[in-house]
């Protein structure tokens, strides 16, 4: 999908680590960018 590429970078500053998480295609369609997708990502990490 345009700009998200189906992935989210999760950064843990306490452990000084990072990982890439896949975002399911259904989520990208249900929460089209902006506040909806941001809220989903905050609630699932």
C-alpha positions, -999 to 999 in steps of 0.1 A, spaced: 0 0 0 12 35 -8 38 46 18 33 19 45 48 -10 26 30 -33 50 56 -29 77 62 -8 109 95 -1 125 93 -7 163 121 10 183 128 1 220 149 28 235 153 11 268 169 -20 253 185 -1 224 169 -25 199 146 -24 169 125 -47 148 102 -46 117 66 -58 123 43 -67 94 10 -49 93 -18 -72 80 -34 -61 47 -68 -61 64 -57 -36 90 -43 -13 63 -77 -14 45 -97 -9 77 -76 19 91 -66 41 62 -36 60 75 -36 89 99 -51 87 133 -68 53 127 -36 34 118 -16 53 144 -41 43 171 -41 7 160 -2 5 161 -1 21 195 -27 -4 209 -10 -35 194 27 -29 203 
